[in-house]
Amino acid sequence: MNGKISKNKKQPKSNRSAQILFAVFAVILIVSMVLSAVTNF
């Protein structure tokens, strides 16, 4: 746990890029779910 905290403190830029990447992935996942729901109906 301590190693993880120090790693995040050392690289704030990579943490931010990872957050953006996760947000983009979440949006794509939601869009795909909506499209699959629309095709089912």
SULBEL-V747959 format. One record per backbone hydrogen bond with DSSP energy under -0.5 kcal/mol. CO is the residue of the C=O (numbers start at 0). NH is the residue of the N-H. If there is no record, write none. Layout:
CO/NH  CO/NH
This chain:
0/4  1/5  2/6  3/7  4/8  5/9  6/10  10/14  11/15  12/16  13/17  14/18  15/19  16/20  17/21  18/22  19/23  20/24  21/25  22/26  23/27  24/28  25/29  26/30  27/31  28/32  29/33  30/34  31/35  32/36  33/37  34/38  35/39  36/40
